[in-house]
Amino acid sequence: MRKVARAVHANMGVRQRYQRRLLTLIREMTDSAEYWLSAQRKAAPPVLASDATPSEAMQKELRKLAKRWKKRFDEMAPQVAESFVKNQFRGTSLAMRQALRDAGWSVEFTLTPAMRDAFEASLAENVGLIKSIPEQYLQEVEGIVMRNYSAGRDLKSMAAEIRSRYHVVANRAVLIARDQSNKANAVVQRARQQDLGITEAIWMHSHAGKTPRPTHVAMNGKRYEVAKGMWDSAVKKWIFPGEEINCRCVGRSVLPWTPASPDKQ
């Protein structure tokens, strides 16, 4: 009977560092927006809604603020993403090598073309996600300010509404960090499995999350082809563990030989 290596999960420390860096950027952006709002309100208090001039000026200043923060995220995205992807790929590779060794197979990993392609794809995806973070938040801030400003509402109510948006954008950052960690972990393992000639793995459901996917629960403990994945009737396609949004499932590598094989002992 073939041996099965233990499951390899995404490195939690790497994920947490990534999440902290995203949240730090978001906190700087939201603090800047609140500070800017206070300064603008003092400089140009609200007037009647029929007078469009002050609100036009306010909108112009808002867009300057948005441009500045989009540029900041654009500049930081490659640096933050590259650090995360490198460390997550390294962490998964080390953990997978140890899992295979514990199962009786000592291997040394190198940077293969498949791994390089996987790295570049993950890097590009993360850069894009980081750059997208300020977009929705800044649009919402503009909408809140313009609505409240035109209605002549006070600073306190406007600031409270803007402050509440921090939790929305912060929760998205947490989701990105968790989801991308799981995806990077899955991508590395699949690339390594294929490089090593591992053709089968066993799906392991995470049993995490408040609303587990029924199809993923049903897949638990079943074998699948590493090159093909497992059919998910809910999304009508072949998938891999950790591929779907917020999926925390993993796969256990099935060694391509049995312990009794004399040339593999």
Legacy VTK file of the C-alpha trace (Angstrom):
# vtk DataFile Version 3.0
C-alpha trace
ASCII
DATASET POLYDATA
POINTS 265 float
0.000 0.000 0.000
1.351 3.419 -0.929
2.301 5.821 1.811
0.502 9.116 2.168
2.348 12.187 3.380
0.747 14.355 6.005
-1.100 17.490 4.987
0.835 20.723 4.537
-0.915 23.934 5.507
-0.096 27.535 4.638
2.458 29.136 6.933
0.464 31.072 9.524
3.312 33.409 10.438
3.756 34.500 6.825
0.037 35.060 6.459
-0.128 37.148 9.627
2.774 39.348 8.561
1.109 39.909 5.185
-2.167 40.751 6.879
-0.478 43.198 9.249
1.221 45.027 6.379
-2.079 45.361 4.535
-3.883 46.581 7.639
-1.130 49.100 8.378
-1.513 50.593 4.906
-5.287 50.664 5.294
-5.094 52.327 8.707
-2.776 55.014 7.310
-5.220 55.629 4.459
-8.324 55.821 6.652
-6.613 58.042 9.234
-5.545 60.330 6.398
-9.111 60.506 5.085
-10.503 61.398 8.508
-7.817 64.029 9.104
-8.428 65.495 5.662
-12.181 65.619 6.301
-11.701 67.545 9.527
-9.383 70.056 7.863
-11.694 70.570 4.882
-14.781 71.047 7.003
-13.062 73.766 8.985
-11.863 75.475 5.811
-15.172 75.247 3.923
-18.270 74.720 6.114
-21.417 73.442 4.330
-23.787 75.772 2.532
-27.179 75.348 0.934
-27.433 72.419 -1.446
-28.426 74.768 -4.254
-24.985 76.367 -4.196
-22.802 73.846 -6.069
-19.487 75.677 -5.914
-18.266 74.488 -2.459
-19.217 70.865 -3.164
-17.427 70.951 -6.493
-14.309 72.205 -4.721
-14.708 69.502 -2.082
-15.005 66.811 -4.766
-11.861 68.086 -6.458
-9.929 67.855 -3.200
-11.327 64.397 -2.517
-10.054 63.163 -5.831
-6.612 64.555 -5.082
-6.662 62.550 -1.859
-7.781 59.425 -3.730
-5.065 59.847 -6.337
-2.414 60.158 -3.637
-3.492 56.972 -1.869
-3.918 54.964 -5.034
-0.368 55.914 -5.927
0.810 54.868 -2.468
-0.805 51.424 -2.805
0.503 51.076 -6.364
4.025 51.777 -5.121
3.826 49.430 -2.141
2.012 46.552 -3.875
5.025 44.940 -5.639
7.177 45.099 -2.498
4.530 43.728 -0.126
3.386 41.058 -2.577
6.873 39.834 -3.433
7.844 39.467 0.225
4.652 37.538 0.943
4.823 35.218 -2.066
8.528 34.441 -1.580
8.064 33.595 2.084
4.891 31.582 1.556
6.447 29.593 -1.288
9.547 28.955 0.807
7.490 27.971 3.852
5.339 25.521 1.913
8.353 23.984 0.162
10.153 23.402 3.480
7.049 21.967 5.127
6.318 19.711 2.157
9.905 18.444 2.041
9.669 17.551 5.724
6.284 15.865 5.246
7.693 13.717 2.435
10.771 12.898 4.510
8.562 11.809 7.403
6.743 9.528 4.946
10.065 7.954 3.925
11.092 9.994 0.899
13.968 12.470 1.089
13.895 15.064 -1.693
15.659 18.297 -2.534
13.663 21.034 -4.200
15.014 23.342 -6.892
13.540 26.307 -8.732
11.954 24.540 -11.701
10.189 26.266 -14.618
6.847 25.179 -13.134
7.713 26.811 -9.812
8.893 29.974 -11.524
5.632 30.206 -13.482
3.625 29.588 -10.319
5.569 32.295 -8.492
5.046 34.884 -11.227
1.328 34.126 -11.443
0.870 34.397 -7.654
2.913 37.587 -7.535
0.846 39.231 -10.281
-2.415 38.232 -8.596
-1.348 39.658 -5.246
-0.087 42.901 -6.739
-3.453 43.349 -8.442
-5.378 42.631 -5.242
-3.341 45.083 -3.174
-3.780 47.812 -5.773
-7.542 47.223 -5.735
-7.914 47.746 -1.972
-8.265 51.570 -1.914
-10.592 51.791 -4.934
-13.916 50.915 -3.303
-13.094 52.606 -0.008
-12.185 55.933 -1.614
-15.262 55.867 -3.837
-17.435 55.287 -0.774
-15.717 58.090 1.127
-16.412 60.477 -1.738
-20.066 59.435 -1.787
-20.426 59.849 1.985
-18.759 63.269 2.012
-20.710 64.661 -0.923
-24.069 63.453 0.400
-23.448 64.757 3.895
-21.829 67.965 2.737
-24.727 68.858 0.440
-27.214 68.102 3.232
-25.311 70.367 5.646
-24.725 67.642 8.229
-22.199 68.092 10.989
-18.664 66.739 11.057
-19.389 64.207 13.773
-22.013 62.253 11.819
-19.953 62.367 8.627
-16.788 61.190 10.389
-18.660 58.348 12.092
-20.006 57.098 8.766
-16.556 57.203 7.191
-15.000 55.498 10.215
-17.446 52.623 9.861
-16.041 51.891 6.397
-12.681 50.986 7.894
-14.039 47.643 9.081
-15.301 46.800 5.593
-11.967 47.418 3.886
-10.047 45.821 6.771
-12.160 42.666 6.555
-11.408 42.484 2.850
-7.689 42.672 3.599
-8.014 39.834 6.114
-9.825 37.755 3.493
-7.135 38.506 0.909
-4.372 37.442 3.308
-6.117 34.200 4.260
-7.278 33.314 0.765
-3.988 34.089 -0.948
-2.048 32.134 1.668
-4.177 29.074 0.992
-3.894 29.542 -2.765
-0.104 29.970 -2.669
0.200 26.885 -0.486
-1.899 24.860 -2.919
-0.055 26.133 -6.003
3.366 25.287 -4.561
2.324 21.791 -3.550
0.781 21.019 -6.925
3.861 22.250 -8.795
6.163 20.254 -6.518
3.988 17.152 -6.809
4.092 17.261 -10.580
7.851 17.858 -10.621
8.325 14.799 -8.382
5.998 12.554 -10.366
3.323 12.450 -7.664
0.118 11.829 -9.587
-2.405 11.341 -6.771
-3.383 13.129 -3.601
-6.112 12.828 -0.986
-8.511 15.701 -0.401
-8.677 16.838 3.227
-11.520 19.124 4.238
-10.480 21.827 6.682
-13.594 21.605 8.908
-13.097 25.350 9.419
-15.442 28.205 8.733
-19.050 28.717 9.746
-20.546 27.640 6.418
-18.512 24.798 4.894
-19.118 23.941 1.259
-21.162 20.700 1.162
-19.296 19.494 -1.930
-15.943 19.986 -0.205
-17.157 18.122 2.859
-18.161 15.238 0.573
-14.682 15.242 -1.005
-12.964 14.671 2.323
-10.734 11.575 2.250
-11.152 10.954 -1.485
-8.306 10.562 -3.961
-7.922 12.844 -6.928
-5.508 13.248 -9.803
-2.963 15.984 -9.175
-3.105 17.036 -12.825
-6.889 17.135 -12.901
-8.291 17.944 -9.475
-11.745 16.943 -8.290
-15.111 17.683 -9.867
-17.156 20.172 -7.861
-20.806 20.007 -8.849
-21.512 23.311 -7.068
-19.299 25.315 -9.436
-19.473 22.864 -12.350
-15.719 22.504 -12.837
-12.630 20.609 -11.751
-10.979 22.247 -8.746
-8.025 21.802 -6.405
-7.846 22.192 -2.606
-7.431 25.835 -1.624
-8.343 27.115 -5.081
-11.863 28.433 -4.499
-12.288 31.706 -2.641
-11.753 31.206 1.102
-11.259 27.450 0.690
-8.998 26.060 3.411
-8.896 22.466 2.216
-5.547 20.797 1.530
-4.279 17.703 -0.232
-2.112 14.870 1.117
0.446 13.578 -1.373
0.273 9.890 -2.253
3.832 8.661 -2.782
4.346 7.229 -6.295
5.831 4.000 -4.970
5.197 1.517 -2.189
7.480 1.026 0.840
8.224 -2.501 -0.419
9.928 -1.232 -3.594
13.629 -2.116 -3.129
14.906 0.728 -5.292
13.088 3.272 -3.187
14.128 2.152 0.258
LINES 1 266
265 0 1 2 3 4 5 6 7 8 9 10 11 12 13 14 15 16 17 18 19 20 21 22 23 24 25 26 27 28 29 30 31 32 33 34 35 36 37 38 39 40 41 42 43 44 45 46 47 48 49 50 51 52 53 54 55 56 57 58 59 60 61 62 63 64 65 66 67 68 69 70 71 72 73 74 75 76 77 78 79 80 81 82 83 84 85 86 87 88 89 90 91 92 93 94 95 96 97 98 99 100 101 102 103 104 105 106 107 108 109 110 111 112 113 114 115 116 117 118 119 120 121 122 123 124 125 126 127 128 129 130 131 132 133 134 135 136 137 138 139 140 141 142 143 144 145 146 147 148 149 150 151 152 153 154 155 156 157 158 159 160 161 162 163 164 165 166 167 168 169 170 171 172 173 174 175 176 177 178 179 180 181 182 183 184 185 186 187 188 189 190 191 192 193 194 195 196 197 198 199 200 201 202 203 204 205 206 207 208 209 210 211 212 213 214 215 216 217 218 219 220 221 222 223 224 225 226 227 228 229 230 231 232 233 234 235 236 237 238 239 240 241 242 243 244 245 246 247 248 249 250 251 252 253 254 255 256 257 258 259 260 261 262 263 264
